[in-house]
Amino acid sequence: FGVQSSLPKCYTDVEAKANPVFVRFKKELNYLIAPLKVEKISQKPEFLLKISDALFKVWNCYEGRLPHRSFVHQLIGAGDSLCTAKEYQLAKTHCYGRYLSSVGMLGKASTELKSYLSNVQDSDTFIYALRALIGDVLCTYHILEQNDPVTALASSLDSSMMALECLRVCSEEALKREPCYWLAHNSILLTY
């Protein structure tokens, strides 16, 4: 799980085929995520710890070397892939949480989320923010389900209510922008 550091410091060519940094980044990311799709391997705690450390190194190594949109697209896409592989803690911490933290939305109340989302002008940033919020809520739900299957703890109930509130805000904000209706649909499905 070594990260290559002999690449140029920054490469701003947005054409992925012509960008050797982006090609190397994708290769390393796929190398890390592909084994997680094999259930027997992903259940070993020491393996997950290695993957977690390697993901952290990959994100830190490539964040400043790639165009911001390409990096964020891959970050959110990696979170989606980790969710598909049922590695919710990795997705929440290393992908969705990293993005939400970078834009100052991690752990914010619903009124602050609503204010942030309603003030975002760029549609790509808006979509990435919604995808990260919805992914974070999905991961939170699955982690709560694993740790407290019958929601016996008061903290689990509080976390569930906050997650549902976040989904409500995401749905409301997505419905205000026509290209984002599919995100509202996903939010509503997750709510039920």
N, C-alpha and C positions, 0 to 999 in steps of 0.2 A: 504494500500500500504506500509506496513511496511517491512523493509528488515531485514532478520534474521542475527544476528551477533554472534550467539553462536556456529558457526561452526569452525572447525580447521582453523588455520591461512593459511595453504597451503596444498594442496593435489595434488600430482604429478602423481597419477595413471592415465594413459591414458585410461584405460578401463572404459567407461562411466557408465556401470552397477555397477561397484564396487566403484565408486567415489561418496560419499554422497554429497560432495560439488557441483559437477556437476549436480546431480539429483535435489538438492534444487534450484540451479541456473535456470535450465530449467523450474522447476515448477513456480518460481517467474516470469520469463520472459513470460511464457505462460499466467499466470494470468494477466499480464499487457497488452499483445497484443490481447488476445482473445476478450475483449469487444470492441475493436476498429473496429471489423468487423461488428458491429451493427451500422448502419449509424446514427440513431437518437441519440444515446449516444455520438458518436464521434464528433457531431457538437456542443456540449456544451463546451464553452471556459474554464470554471472552471474545467471540467473533463479532458480536454487536458492538462491543467496546472498541475493537480495532476499526470497524467501519465508521463509528462515530468520530473517532480521532482523525481518521483519514478524510472524512467529509469536511471536518472543520479546517483541515490543512488545505484541501482543494479550494474551498470557498475563499479562504484568506489569500491563497496564492494567485487566484485568477480574478478576483473582484476588481482590482485596479488595472488589469491587463486587457479586459474586454470592454466593448461598448456597454454602457449601463443597461440599456434595454435587452441586449442579448444575455447579459448575466442574469438579470431579473427573470427573464423568460425561462432560462434553464433552472434557476433556483425554484421557481414555482412548479415547473414541470417535474423536477426531481421530487418535490414534495408529493405531487400526484402519483408518481411511480412508487414511492415509498408507501403511500396509503394503499395502493393496489396490492403491494406485497405485505400488507398488514403490519408494517413497522411504523406504528403511529407515533411513538415517542421520538424516533429519529426524524420523522417528517415535521412534527410540531416544533421540535427544538432547532433543527439544523436548516429547515427550509422556510416554513411559514413564519415561525417565530423570528428568524433572522431578518426576513423582509419587513415584518410588522415593526420590529425594533428599529430598523433603519429609517422608517418613516414616522416613528414616534407614536405608533398605534398599539403597541403591545400592552395588554392589560388595561386599556382605557374603558371608561364607562360608556354606555350607549349614547349619551348626549354628545360626548366628545367625538365618538366615531361618526355620528350623524353629521356633526359640524365639519369634520375633516372631509368626509365623502362628498358632502354637498358643495364644498369649495374646490374640489379637484377639477381642473379644467381639461386636462389631457385624458383622452379616453383610454389609452393604454395603461396609464398609471391607475386610473379608476378600476379597470378590469383586473389588473394585478392585485390591487388592494382588496377587492371583493373576493377574488379567488383565494388569496392568502387568509382572509378572515373566515371564509366558509371552510377552507381546509383546516384551519386551526380549530374551529368549532367541531368539525367532524372528528379530528384526532382527540380532542378533549372528551367527546362523548365516548369514543371507543376505549380510551384509557380509563375513564370512570367506570365503564361497563366491566372492564377486566378487573379493576381493583375493588369494586363494590357493586356486584351484579344486581342486588335487590335495592339499591339506593338506601341503605340503612343509616348511613352517616349523614349528619346535617350538612357537612361540608360538601358532600357529593350532590345533595339537593341544591345547595346554593350555587355550585359550579354549573349544574344543569340549567338552572334558571338564568344565569348570566349568559350561558351559551345560546339559549333560546332567544333571549333579548337581542343578542348580537345578530342572530339569523333574521330576526324581525327587522332590525335596522338595515341589514344588507338587502333584504327583499324590497323594502320601501324605497331605498336609494336606487336600486337597480331598475325598478319600475319607472323611475323618472327619466331614464335614458333608453330609448328604443333599442340600440344595439346591444343592450345588456339584459334584455328580457330573459335570455336563456339562463343567466345567473340567478335571476329572481325565481325562475322555475326550479332550479337546483336547490335554492334555499328553502323553498316551500316543500319540496319533496323531503329534504332532510328534516324539516320540522316534524313531519308526520312519520 
